[in-house]
């Protein structure tokens, strides 16, 4: 889907999940000369984090991990790698 700001991409589809169709937010992104909106079902908030790399096991599109302030493991996505297989 295209809007005045560029293509609308679903984060769920980009990582291979089923799109719920209930996007509540998104972020304006740019890669090279391409601008696009990356939509998501929602945002859980924000936190200051320390990113840990995944040396021996790194799934496609995952740059690393961190722990939330509640102790949950949070994946840090590599948007550039995810987009390399997309058609923006």
C-alpha positions, 0 to 999 in steps of 0.5 A, a space after each residue: 500500500 502506498 501513501 504520500 509518505 511512502 509505502 506502508 509495510 506491516 512489521 508482522 508480514 516483514 518478519 513472517 507473521 500473519 498480519 492482524 490488520 489492526 495496526 495502532 501505530 508505526 514509524 517513518 523509516 528510510 533506507 537509501 532513497 526509499 521512505 516507508 511507514 513500518 506499521 505495528 499492532 502497538 507499542 509497549 513503551 520505551 526503555 533504555 537498554 543494553 544490546 547483547 549480540 547473538 554470536 552463535 545463533 542469530 535468526 534472520 532479521 535479529 540484530 541482538 537481544 536485551 532484557 526489559 526492566 521486567 526481566 523479559 527477553 526482547 529481540 532487537 530487529 535488524 530492519 535493513 536485513 529484513 528489508 533486503 528480502 522485501 520488495 520496497 
